[in-house]
Amino acid sequence: MDGGKRPKTRFETAMTSWKPGGEEIVLHLTSGDLVTVKKLVLAVGPWFRETLGSVGVSLRIQRNVQAWFAPNTQAYAAPGFPAFLLERSTLPAPLYGFPDFGEGVKAAFHGSGELTDPEHLDREVDRKSDIDPLFRAMEDWMPGAAGTLLQAKPCMYSLTPDEHFVVDYHPEYGNVVLCGGFSGHGFKFAPVIGEIAADLLLDGGTRHQIDFFALARFRKNAS
């Protein structure tokens, strides 16, 4: 926000670094601009590895491919068909997805991809290695759901050692809140994570139970 408390949104502009100094924090942007703030929420997804590493938490970045299929039957259309998660010993990983809301049935394996990093993510989707195993699993358990491939794209999971979130104050800077390591299931929690981050910075605490998101749990496990 600027001095008049009006929020500003910047698209296609990355933050290259942040530098704390006293009660203020200076953000360096790729546009060349410097933004000075008094409080900061860091929620930078797979680009979080360096920040978390500096406070003793390892973060693995995993490539996972999501696909959308045009089904051969209306049986998989919403709202008649639910979201799904299937765990079977014959599957390479849990199979999950969503019904057809008009853009096809979404499906993916949860947490089965190779490790990577944001700068080296393979954004090309290979039919044989990325799509065919998913197609076979869909045909085995949801016949007709994967009729025609509409689109597919890779995403990045940010995996903490215990695959639970990190939502906590930075251990050195009380005006910085860290939110990350969402381990492939953070998007659906975005509203409450935003509320918690705002609570921590503006009120000094939150009504939500977040002890199990604290950085201290990793220090306990290491001792």
C-alpha positions in Angstrom: 0.0 0.0 0.0 1.1 3.6 -0.6 1.1 6.4 2.0 -2.6 6.9 1.4 -3.4 3.3 2.3 -4.5 2.5 -1.2 -3.4 -1.0 -2.4 -1.3 -1.3 -5.5 -1.0 -4.5 -7.6 1.9 -5.1 -9.8 1.7 -7.8 -12.5 4.6 -9.5 -14.3 7.0 -7.9 -11.9 9.2 -10.0 -9.7 10.9 -9.2 -6.5 14.6 -9.9 -6.7 15.5 -9.4 -3.1 14.3 -7.8 0.2 16.5 -6.0 2.7 15.4 -5.3 6.3 16.7 -2.2 8.0 15.4 -1.0 11.3 11.6 -0.8 11.1 11.4 -0.8 7.4 12.0 -3.3 4.6 13.1 -2.4 1.1 11.9 -4.6 -1.8 14.0 -4.7 -5.0 11.9 -5.3 -8.1 12.9 -6.4 -11.6 11.4 -3.1 -12.9 14.2 -1.3 -11.1 11.8 0.2 -8.5 12.4 0.1 -4.8 9.4 -0.3 -2.5 9.7 0.4 1.2 7.3 -1.3 3.6 6.9 -1.6 7.3 5.5 -5.2 7.3 6.0 -8.0 4.8 4.3 -11.3 4.0 6.6 -13.6 2.0 4.6 -16.1 0.0 6.7 -16.9 -3.0 5.9 -20.6 -3.7 8.8 -22.6 -5.2 11.0 -19.6 -5.1 10.9 -19.9 -1.3 13.7 -22.5 -1.0 16.5 -20.0 -0.4 14.6 -18.1 2.3 13.5 -21.2 4.1 17.0 -22.7 3.8 18.4 -19.6 5.5 16.3 -20.4 8.6 17.2 -24.1 8.6 14.3 -25.6 6.7 15.0 -27.7 3.5 12.4 -27.3 0.7 12.1 -29.8 -2.2 10.6 -28.6 -5.5 8.8 -31.3 -7.4 7.4 -31.3 -10.9 3.9 -32.7 -11.2 1.8 -32.7 -14.4 -1.9 -31.9 -14.4 -4.2 -32.9 -17.3 -7.7 -32.1 -18.5 -9.7 -34.6 -20.5 -13.0 -34.4 -22.4 -14.9 -37.4 -21.1 -16.8 -39.8 -23.3 -19.8 -39.7 -21.0 -21.8 -37.2 -19.0 -21.4 -39.3 -15.9 -18.4 -37.3 -14.9 -20.0 -33.9 -15.1 -20.5 -31.6 -12.1 -22.4 -31.4 -9.9 -23.4 -35.1 -10.3 -19.8 -36.4 -10.0 -17.6 -35.3 -7.0 -14.0 -34.4 -6.7 -12.0 -37.6 -6.2 -8.8 -39.0 -4.6 -7.9 -42.6 -5.1 -5.1 -44.5 -3.4 -4.3 -48.0 -4.6 -1.2 -50.1 -4.5 -1.3 -50.4 -8.3 -1.0 -46.7 -8.8 2.3 -44.8 -8.9 0.8 -42.2 -6.5 -2.6 -41.1 -5.3 -4.9 -40.2 -8.3 -6.9 -37.0 -7.7 -9.0 -34.6 -9.7 -12.2 -32.7 -10.3 -15.3 -33.4 -12.3 -16.1 -31.7 -15.6 -17.2 -28.1 -15.0 -17.3 -27.4 -18.7 -13.5 -27.5 -19.3 -13.0 -31.2 -18.9 -12.1 -33.6 -16.1 -9.0 -32.6 -14.3 -6.7 -35.4 -13.1 -3.1 -35.7 -11.8 -1.0 -37.9 -9.6 -0.3 -36.4 -6.2 3.4 -36.1 -5.5 5.0 -38.5 -8.0 7.2 -36.2 -10.1 10.9 -35.7 -10.3 12.7 -33.0 -8.2 13.6 -29.7 -9.9 13.7 -26.0 -9.3 11.9 -23.0 -10.8 14.8 -22.1 -13.1 15.1 -25.6 -14.6 11.5 -26.8 -14.6 10.8 -28.9 -17.7 7.6 -27.2 -19.1 7.3 -29.6 -22.0 4.7 -32.3 -21.5 5.7 -35.8 -22.8 2.9 -38.0 -23.9 4.6 -41.2 -23.0 5.9 -40.4 -19.6 3.5 -37.7 -18.4 0.2 -38.5 -19.9 0.0 -42.2 -20.7 0.3 -43.4 -17.1 -2.4 -41.0 -16.1 -4.6 -42.1 -18.9 -4.3 -45.8 -18.0 -5.1 -45.1 -14.4 -8.2 -43.1 -15.4 -9.4 -45.9 -17.7 -8.9 -48.5 -15.0 -10.8 -46.7 -12.3 -13.0 -44.1 -14.2 -13.8 -45.6 -17.6 -14.6 -43.0 -20.2 -13.4 -40.0 -18.1 -10.2 -39.6 -20.1 -11.7 -39.6 -23.6 -9.7 -36.9 -25.3 -6.7 -35.0 -23.9 -7.6 -31.3 -23.9 -4.5 -29.8 -22.3 -1.7 -30.6 -19.8 0.8 -28.6 -17.9 3.4 -29.0 -15.2 3.1 -27.4 -11.8 5.6 -27.2 -8.9 5.0 -28.7 -5.4 7.0 -27.0 -2.6 7.6 -29.8 -0.2 8.7 -29.3 3.4 10.3 -32.2 5.2 7.0 -33.2 6.8 4.8 -31.9 3.9 3.0 -29.5 6.2 2.8 -25.7 5.7 5.1 -23.0 7.1 3.2 -20.1 8.5 5.3 -18.2 11.1 7.2 -15.1 11.8 10.7 -14.9 10.4 13.0 -15.8 13.4 15.1 -12.6 13.0 12.5 -10.1 11.9 9.2 -9.8 13.7 7.7 -7.7 10.9 8.1 -10.5 8.3 5.7 -13.4 8.1 6.7 -16.5 6.1 4.0 -18.5 4.2 5.1 -21.4 2.1 5.9 -25.0 1.7 2.3 -25.8 0.9 3.3 -29.2 -0.5 0.8 -29.4 -3.3 -2.4 -28.6 -1.4 -2.1 -24.9 -0.4 -4.3 -23.3 -3.0 -7.6 -24.3 -1.4 -6.4 -22.8 1.9 -5.4 -19.4 0.4 -8.3 -17.4 2.0 -7.5 -18.5 5.5 -3.8 -18.3 5.1 -4.2 -14.7 4.0 -6.3 -14.1 7.0 -3.7 -15.6 9.4 -0.9 -13.7 7.8 -2.8 -10.4 8.2 -3.6 -11.3 11.8 0.0 -12.0 12.7 1.3 -8.8 11.2 -1.5 -6.4 12.3 -2.7 -8.0 15.5 0.3 -9.9 16.7 -1.6 -13.2 16.8 -4.4 -15.2 15.3 -7.5 -17.0 16.5 -6.5 -20.0 14.3 -4.5 -22.9 15.7 -1.2 -22.7 13.8 1.3 -24.2 16.2 1.9 -27.2 13.8 2.9 -24.7 11.1 5.6 -23.2 13.2 9.3 -23.2 12.2 10.2 -24.5 15.7 8.9 -28.0 14.8 11.9 -28.5 12.5 14.4 -27.5 15.2 12.7 -30.1 17.5 13.0 -32.8 14.9 16.7 -32.0 14.3 17.6 -32.2 18.0 
